[in-house]
Amino acid sequence: MHSSWYLAALLVVPLLGALGALAVARTRDGAYRVAVGTSVLELVLSLVVAFLYDPHVAGAHTLDFATRHVLAAPFGLAYDVGLDGISLLLVVLTSLVLCLALLGARDRRREPAFVAWLLVLTACTMGSFLAHDVLEFFIFFELT
């Protein structure tokens, strides 16, 4: 089992990048540069997670990088994320597609809302791949 901050970072980095892209939206190509930097950071982070992934932990019917925090017990709401073999591939693929999509969208670099929403979509997609709780999966899936 590894530290669980990696998965939290995979969820938070695109959201912070979206806020950063909107914050520098007035500068020429600023939002695009922030979004590309965020996507590269997300790709590097997902590759680090893939490198640190232990298939023996996931093979024992547990999740690697797993963490659980109960948010509202009466409602069954919890932050419960983890990584198994299939979600690992989907996380790396999602971060790679984000990077390629932003690099391919050079003609839209002056539209900060486009890159910000693309980063928010990535965070929600990552959340649906990392969710281990059905309610959490439903929320992330509906947000995508």
DOGU-238133 format. One record per atom (N, C-alpha, C, O, CB): z, x, y. Coordinates in pm, whole numbers, padded with zeros to 5 digits, always signed. Each point is the difference from the previous one (the first is absolute). Glycine has a CB too. Example, Ala and Ser with C-alpha at 12.3 -4.5 7.8 and 13.67 -1.06 7.14 Angstrom:
<nodes>
+00780+01319-00569;+00000-00089+00119;+00000+00090+00120;+00066+00104-00002;+00059-00293-00115;-00197+00154+00222;+00006+00082+00119;+00073-00077+00109;+00017+00051+00111;-00232+00067-00174;
</nodes>
This chain:
<nodes>
+00000+00084-00118;+00000-00084+00118;+00000+00088+00124;+00072+00100+00008;+00049-00283-00132;-00201+00145+00219;-00012+00074+00123;+00060-00079+00115;+00041-00115-00015;-00248+00229-00071;+00210-00050+00200;+00051-00065+00120;-00090-00118+00036;-00122+00008-00012;+00222+00210+00093;-00040-00324-00036;-00076-00121+00026;-00056-00007+00142;-00067-00097+00034;+00209-00016-00201;-00117+00213+00250;-00051-00007+00136;-00151+00015+00004;-00063-00038+00099;+00278+00130-00016;-00274-00038-00189;-00146+00013-00004;-00068-00136+00006;-00097-00018+00074;+00122+00229-00207;+00025-00305+00057;-00062-00133-00002;+00025-00074+00131;-00086-00073+00047;+00114+00066-00295;+00089+00026+00305;+00027-00061+00131;-00094+00059+00105;-00047-00072+00088;+00288+00033-00152;-00267+00168+00055;-00091+00064+00095;-00142-00052-00019;-00073-00017+00098;+00217+00222-00097;-00185-00231-00126;-00133-00055-00023;-00016-00138+00064;-00111-00039+00036;+00100+00168-00249;+00121-00202+00227;-00005-00131+00063;+00013+00008+00151;-00062-00080+00072;+00158-00016-00279;-00017+00190+00257;+00031+00004+00144;-00103+00079+00080;-00028-00035+00114;+00269+00016-00174;-00296+00125+00003;-00093+00087+00075;-00120-00078+00055;-00032+00019+00118;+00102+00172-00264;-00137-00277+00070;-00111-00075+00060;+00044-00095+00111;-00073-00021+00097;-00044+00038-00314;+00235-00076+00204;+00049-00089+00105;+00030+00077+00128;-00032-00046+00110;+00127-00105-00284;-00034+00268+00161;+00025+00083+00117;-00131+00050+00060;-00013+00011+00122;+00234+00058-00218;-00318-00039+00010;-00132+00041+00050;-00069-00112+00076;-00068+00026+00099;+00051+00130-00291;+00033-00280+00146;-00059-00113+00072;+00064-00017+00137;-00070-00025+00099;+00022-00088-00318;+00180+00128+00225;+00067-00008+00130;-00043+00115+00090;-00020-00019+00120;+00215-00095-00227;-00208+00233+00050;-00046+00115+00078;-00142-00017+00048;-00032+00039+00113;+00185+00104-00244;-00239-00200+00048;-00139-00023+00042;-00008-00100+00114;-00081+00016+00091;+00006+00033-00323;+00159-00150+00229;+00001-00096+00110;+00064+00059+00126;-00035-00039+00111;+00045-00146-00278;+00083+00278+00149;+00067+00061+00115;-00094+00091+00078;+00011+00011+00122;+00206-00023-00246;-00308+00078+00056;-00093+00091+00068;-00139-00063+00012;-00099+00072+00010;+00229+00125-00097;-00137-00327+00087;-00129-00069+00000;-00078+00021+00129;-00122-00012+00000;+00222-00157-00150;-00033+00201+00258;-00069+00016+00128;-00076+00131+00010;-00095+00010+00077;+00271-00151+00026;-00136+00241-00179;-00070+00128+00007;-00130-00006-00079;-00015-00083-00090;+00236+00203+00115;-00313-00034+00009;-00131+00001-00067;+00017+00047-00144;+00045+00111-00024;-00162-00067+00244;+00080-00127-00314;+00007+00028-00143;+00142+00031-00049;+00015+00054-00110;-00248+00029+00125;+00334-00114+00063;+00137+00032-00040;+00046-00076-00121;+00062+00056-00091;-00014-00007+00326;-00077-00179-00239;+00043-00083-00112;-00068+00045-00129;+00062+00001-00106;-00025-00194+00262;-00164+00230-00145;-00073+00046-00119;+00059+00130-00053;+00015+00016-00121;-00223-00127+00207;+00241+00201+00002;+00057+00129-00042;+00137-00018-00065;+00031+00064-00100;-00158+00050+00284;+00207-00201-00126;+00132-00028-00059;-00017-00063-00138;+00072+00034-00094;+00029-00064+00324;-00196-00062-00243;-00022-00067-00128;-00051+00097-00106;+00043-00006-00115;-00091-00207+00238;-00043+00302-00085;-00050+00098-00097;+00112+00096-00041;+00013+00034-00117;-00245-00051+00217;+00312+00059-00003;+00114+00086-00033;+00099-00068-00092;+00054+00061-00092;-00082+00051+00310;+00052-00240-00193;+00089-00077-00085;-00057-00015-00141;+00073+00010-00098;+00010-00133+00300;-00212+00100-00211;-00061-00016-00132;+00002+00130-00079;+00018-00001-00122;-00164-00180+00214;+00127+00293-00024;+00009+00129-00069;+00143+00025-00047;+00021+00049-00111;-00212+00041+00251;+00289-00123-00055;+00140+00014-00040;+00032-00090-00119;+00073+00041-00091;-00012+00016+00328;-00113-00177-00237;+00022-00093-00111;-00064+00054-00129;+00058-00011-00107;-00052-00184+00270;-00125+00252-00151;-00066+00058-00117;+00078+00119-00054;+00017+00012-00122;-00237-00088+00212;+00267+00162-00002;+00080+00115-00044;+00129-00046-00066;+00040+00053-00103;-00137+00087+00288;+00162-00240-00126;+00124-00052-00057;-00024-00062-00137;+00081+00019-00091;+00005-00060+00323;-00194-00033-00247;-00028-00060-00132;-00036+00107-00103;+00033-00015-00118;-00111-00193+00232;+00013+00315-00072;-00029+00109-00094;+00127+00075-00039;+00012+00046-00114;-00240-00024+00215;+00322-00009-00008;+00129+00062-00034;+00074-00086-00101;+00058+00051-00096;-00045+00055+00325;-00015-00237-00207;+00064-00092-00095;-00068+00010-00136;+00067-00001-00104;-00004-00155+00293;-00196+00165-00191;-00072+00013-00126;+00034+00131-00070;+00010+00004-00123;-00195-00144+00216;+00204+00246-00016;+00035+00129-00059;+00142-00002-00057;+00026+00060-00105;-00181+00053+00266;+00247-00182-00093;+00139-00005-00044;+00026-00107-00107;+00108-00004-00058;-00044+00086+00283;-00160-00166-00249;+00017-00110-00095;+00029+00055-00140;-00066+00093-00047;-00089-00237+00184;+00254+00085-00202;+00039+00042-00134;-00039-00110-00099;+00065-00105-00002;+00128+00245+00094;-00296-00119-00172;-00042-00107-00092;+00103-00029-00109;-00003-00109-00059;-00230+00176+00104;+00323+00025-00074;+00102-00024-00102;+00103-00101+00048;+00053-00078-00079;-00087+00310-00008;+00062-00230+00217;+00093-00100+00056;-00064-00137-00007;+00064-00097-00041;+00039+00269+00194;-00229-00181-00112;-00068-00129-00003;-00027-00046-00143;-00010-00120-00024;-00094+00174+00245;+00093+00038-00315;-00022-00037-00139;+00122-00059-00066;-00010-00061-00106;-00158+00239+00095;+00284-00161+00072;+00125-00053-00055;+00030-00140+00053;+00116-00041+00005;-00030+00275-00026;-00190-00306+00060;+00012-00136+00052;+00085-00007+00126;+00067-00100+00025;-00093+00017-00257;+00024+00188+00310;+00062+00000+00132;-00106+00044+00100;-00109+00042-00038;+00341+00008-00057;-00199-00061+00221;-00093+00038+00105;+00043+00131+00062;+00120+00024+00018;-00173-00264+00027;-00041+00325-00013;+00029+00124+00070;+00010-00031+00149;-00066-00092+00049;-00053+00231-00227;+00199-00064+00250;+00025-00017+00144;+00060-00138+00029;-00017-00051+00111;-00174+00207-00060;+00259-00216-00146;+00049-00137+00015;+00120-00006+00093;+00085+00088+00002;-00169-00141-00231;+00087-00054+00307;+00115-00029+00085;+00015-00151+00013;-00098-00074-00003;+00068+00292+00130;+00154-00261-00114;+00028-00142+00016;+00112-00018+00100;+00107+00060-00013;-00183-00108-00223;+00050-00034+00336;+00100-00037+00100;-00003-00152+00014;-00103-00057+00033;+00079+00280+00091;+00136-00287-00150;+00008-00145+00013;+00011-00034+00148;+00090+00048+00069;+00020-00072-00297;-00201-00060+00276;-00001-00039+00140;+00072-00132+00023;+00081-00012+00091;-00296+00134-00063;+00187-00220-00110;+00064-00131+00010;+00020-00053-00142;-00090-00061-00057;-00015+00014+00287;+00222+00070-00285;+00028-00036-00139;-00015-00150-00028;-00055-00035-00104;+00208+00229+00095;-00106-00284+00096;-00015-00142-00033;-00145-00045-00011;-00031-00096-00072;+00246+00058+00188;-00304+00106-00046;-00141-00037-00004;-00079+00085-00099;-00120-00023-00020;+00139-00049+00256;+00045+00169-00297;-00068+00088-00095;-00094+00098+00066;-00092+00051-00064;+00110-00231-00100;+00004+00209+00291;-00087+00090+00075;+00052+00142-00011;+00114+00029+00036;-00176-00214+00123;-00023+00274-00209;+00039+00140-00018;-00119+00090+00030;-00115-00038-00018;+00287-00027-00156;-00140+00185+00222;-00101+00104+00015;+00003+00079-00130;+00089+00083-00021;-00065-00069+00278;-00120-00040-00343;-00001+00058-00134;-00139+00059-00024;-00094-00073-00030;+00269-00092-00055;-00187+00297+00098;-00128+00066-00017;+00011+00106-00108;+00108+00054-00025;-00168-00097+00266;-00050+00072-00303;-00007+00103-00102;-00145+00033-00029;-00092-00064+00050;+00309-00014-00149;-00235+00179+00018;-00135+00050-00027;-00018+00018-00150;+00081+00067-00066;-00088+00049+00291;-00098-00174-00278;-00038+00026-00139;-00142+00057+00000;-00056+00028+00106;+00207-00215-00193;-00208+00206-00029;-00129+00067-00010;-00114-00072+00068;-00083+00063+00066;+00163+00029-00276;-00085-00224+00197;-00109-00076+00061;+00017-00004+00151;-00097+00020+00074;+00075-00159-00281;+00143+00113+00254;+00019-00005+00145;-00019+00136+00065;-00039+00008+00116;+00197-00197-00149;-00131+00297-00040;-00026+00133+00053;-00148+00018+00032;-00036+00048+00107;+00230+00042-00239;-00280-00129+00038;-00144+00011+00024;-00045-00088+00116;-00083+00041+00080;+00051+00010-00322;+00087-00170+00252;-00038-00091+00108;+00048+00050+00136;-00069-00019+00100;+00077-00169-00263;+00108+00250+00167;+00052+00054+00126;-00088+00115+00049;-00036+00005+00117;+00269-00071-00183;-00268+00157-00024;-00086+00113+00039;-00138-00051+00041;-00057+00048+00098;+00183+00105-00254;-00180-00248+00082;-00131-00055+00033;+00002-00072+00134;-00095+00012+00078;+00048-00036-00322;+00152-00051+00272;+00010-00070+00128;+00006+00097+00117;-00065-00022+00101;+00181-00165-00217;-00039+00292+00103;+00009+00096+00110;-00131+00076+00017;-00037+00034+00113;+00282-00011-00155;-00317+00003-00067;-00130+00065+00010;-00102-00092+00067;-00077+00044+00085;+00129+00091-00290;-00054-00262+00167;-00092-00096+00060;+00030-00019+00148;-00092-00014+00080;+00069-00102-00302;+00150+00116+00260;+00036-00011+00142;-00058+00116+00078;-00059-00019+00106;+00270-00103-00167;-00193+00241+00010;-00050+00120+00068;-00153-00006+00013;-00054+00028+00107;+00249+00105-00196;-00263-00168-00017;-00146-00009+00004;-00049-00113+00090;-00101+00015+00069;+00095+00079-00300;+00077-00206+00231;-00040-00113+00085;+00014+00035+00148;-00086-00036+00080;+00156-00122-00260;+00036+00228+00214;+00016+00038+00141;-00100+00107+00041;-00051-00002+00112;+00293-00055-00128;-00271+00150-00073;-00101+00101+00032;-00139-00061+00008;-00085+00048+00076;+00226+00125-00188;-00165-00278+00037;-00129-00067+00004;-00015-00099+00114;-00110-00048+00026;+00102+00076-00267;+00116-00058+00310;-00003-00098+00109;-00002+00070+00136;+00070-00042+00092;+00054-00122-00236;-00202+00268+00156;-00004+00074+00127;-00058-00084+00113;+00037+00021+00116;-00060+00189-00245;-00065-00303+00099;-00058-00081+00106;+00100-00101+00056;-00023-00056+00107;-00200+00084-00214;+00333-00051+00038;+00102-00094+00048;+00122+00072+00052;+00108-00059+00012;-00189-00109-00176;+00067+00294+00196;+00116+00078+00040;+00058-00044+00134;+00113+00036+00033;-00207+00154-00159;+00022-00266+00202;+00052-00047+00128;+00069-00136-00013;+00035-00061+00101;-00216+00188+00014;+00200-00174-00234;+00066-00128-00023;+00136+00024-00064;+00010+00008-00123;-00233-00125+00099;+00327+00129+00104;+00132+00031-00055;+00055-00109-00092;+00075+00031-00093;-00032+00102+00297;-00078-00257-00179;+00051-00108-00086;-00054+00013-00142;+00071-00030-00096;-00054-00120+00297;-00141+00194-00215;-00060+00017-00133;+00077+00102-00082;+00037-00028-00115;-00261-00030+00210;+00249+00175-00038;+00069+00104-00077;+00146-00037-00023;+00057+00034-00104;-00212+00139+00199;+00217-00241+00001;+00140-00041-00018;+00012-00102-00113;+00090+00011-00083;-00046+00033+00328;-00132-00141-00248;+00006-00100-00107;-00036+00060-00135;+00051-00045-00103;-00109-00131+00269;-00029+00275-00167;-00032+00068-00126;+00122+00073-00055;+00022+00003-00121;-00261+00022+00196;+00318+00035+00013;+00122+00068-00043;+00106-00100-00047;+00071+00026-00098;-00120+00160+00260;+00059-00300-00095;+00094-00104-00044;-00042-00054-00137;+00084-00023-00087;-00035-00038+00328;-00179+00041-00260;-00051-00044-00130;+00034+00100-00110;+00034-00039-00111;-00219-00083+00228;+00174+00250-00085;+00033+00103-00098;+00148-00004-00038;+00034+00012-00117;-00219+00130+00209;+00271-00160+00007;+00144-00007-00029;+00031-00120-00090;+00080+00012-00093;-00031+00098+00314;-00110-00223-00194;+00024-00119-00083;-00058+00018-00140;+00060-00046-00098;-00063-00096+00304;-00111+00206-00217;-00058+00027-00131;+00087+00095-00080;+00023-00021-00119;-00252-00017+00213;+00278+00142-00028;+00092+00093-00067;+00125-00075-00047;+00049+00024-00110;-00134+00167+00252;+00135-00280-00059;+00118-00077-00037;-00024-00087-00123;+00089-00013-00084;-00022+00014+00321;-00185-00059-00247;-00027-00083-00118;-00015+00085-00126;+00030-00048-00109;-00142-00120+00257;+00067+00292-00134;-00011+00088-00117;+00135+00059-00040;+00021+00031-00118;-00254+00022+00186;+00324-00036+00025;+00128+00062-00028;+00111-00100-00030;+00106+00037-00049;-00175+00149+00195;+00044-00313-00118;+00104-00103-00017;+00035-00017-00147;-00086+00001-00088;+00004-00117+00293;+00212+00101-00229;+00049-00023-00135;+00066-00136-00012;+00032-00045-00110;+00000+00291+00081;-00013-00311+00140;+00059-00132+00007;-00113-00101+00023;-00091+00027+00079;+00313+00065+00010;-00217-00206-00154;-00108-00098+00011;-00010-00056+00141;-00110-00017+00052;+00141-00041-00293;+00082+00029+00304;-00003-00053+00135;-00055+00103+00099;-00077-00034+00089;+00272-00114-00146;-00155+00272+00040;-00050+00107+00086;-00151+00018-00021;-00074+00018+00097;+00299+00097-00105;-00269-00119-00116;-00143+00009-00028;-00075-00115+00066;-00106+00022+00059;+00155+00094-00275;+00004-00236+00206;-00065-00117+00059;-00012+00015+00151;-00105-00032+00058;+00195-00110-00243;+00016+00190+00250;-00004+00017+00146;-00104+00104+00039;-00082-00026+00089;+00325-00036-00076;-00242+00177-00077;-00099+00103+00032;-00142-00045-00033;-00093+00026+00076;+00268+00148-00118;-00191-00242-00070;-00133-00045-00040;-00054-00104+00098;-00119+00003+00033;+00177+00043-00272;+00026-00135+00286;-00044-00100+00097;-00030+00063+00136;-00088-00049+00072;+00224-00122-00193;-00066+00277+00156;-00029+00067+00126;-00132+00076-00004;-00063+00021+00104;+00308+00000-00065;-00288+00018-00158;-00131+00066-00008;-00109-00103+00009;-00118+00035-00005;+00214+00150-00134;
</nodes>
